[in-house]
Amino acid sequence: MAANQPVLRVQQLAVSYGGLTALDDVAFALAEGEVLGVAGPNGAGKSSLLKALAGVVRPAAGRVAFGEEPIFDGSARVARGPRWAVRHGIVLVPEGRHLFGDLSVEENLRFGAYLLGAHRYDEDLERVYTLFPKLRERRQQKSATLSGGEQQMVAIGRGLMARPRLLLLDEMSLGLAPAIAAEVSSALVRLREQTGLTMIVVDESLKRLARMTSRVLFLARGRVHSELDSQGMRVDEANYLLSSF
Ligand SMILES: Nc1ncnc2c1ncn2[C@@H]1O[C@H](COP(=O)(O)OP(=O)(O)OP(=O)(O)O)[C@@H](O)[C@H]1O
């Protein structure tokens, strides 16, 4: 891929569920190593966007390309599914974590590598445990008995075990106390600094998004309302903008 080519290009993307339009005419591009935040009120289409990129939801129209590869092209009738996406490095950490509660932390993490087929997990596991030291202490513990924050760390770790090139994180702070949410987002900032991984992050807190991302896309009623640079973003003003949607 040429250096100036976006790693992800989304054009005129539409998603609908029966008669309900969840996303309409959404367009943006993402450069390699960029971390994009997505904000918007409930029902704005944030999860639908991540699911469409991960091949979990089939768009109604538009085009999505990952590097040179089309993920979806309405006019060419190309629609990739979730297996294709994971194998090509697009990994979704879904809202709600979806862990196997009866399995241990390490078994859940290993599951993230499952779709990649046979490869050595040890180095990947080590990287996850370095990012989230709490998980190393609890590697044999059943996931259901972890705290919410630890479960979220397992969900992110499981995503990392799939060796992502684009990591999609949906509402990772949902239900977490602010201090724990801050701990999880600090880990993502370290991940970004250490690996340069390209990510899209949905989070209800603009303050956390401002720390984690380089720019934030605001969705309202399924459309891109505006986009702000995270560095110069005044969180109070951005919150005011959000409340006006
Ligand atoms: N499987 C589905 N079937 C029908 N409608 C759906 C489905 N999933 C989402 N929707 C609808 O699509 C719209 C966008 O939902 P989506 O979950 O993408 O929004 P969101 O911005 O992630 O919201 P939230 O912040 O509440 O998670 C909403 O009106 C929602 O009710």
The ligand as an ORCA input file, in Angstrom:
! r2SCAN-3c Opt
* xyz 0 1
  N     -30.459     -5.540     14.538
  C     -31.212     -4.445     14.462
  N     -32.480     -4.520     14.007
  C     -33.254     -3.412     13.889
  N     -32.841     -2.173     14.196
  C     -31.585     -2.030     14.657
  C     -30.707     -3.147     14.822
  N     -29.527     -2.700     15.293
  C     -29.658     -1.359     15.426
  N     -30.880     -0.963     15.048
  C     -31.374      0.435     15.021
  O     -30.482      1.197     14.234
  C     -30.269      2.472     14.793
  C     -28.798      2.687     15.059
  O     -28.389      1.775     16.081
  P     -26.886      1.648     16.574
  O     -26.850      0.570     17.612
  O     -25.997      1.526     15.413
  O     -26.657      3.066     17.259
  P     -25.609      3.524     18.343
  O     -25.204      4.895     17.979
  O     -24.541      2.500     18.482
  O     -26.489      3.549     19.661
  P     -26.074      3.259     21.199
  O     -25.215      4.396     21.622
  O     -27.410      3.266     21.901
  O     -25.394      1.920     21.231
  C     -31.131      2.533     16.051
  O     -32.342      3.164     15.716
  C     -31.374      1.069     16.391
  O     -32.600      0.883     17.053
*
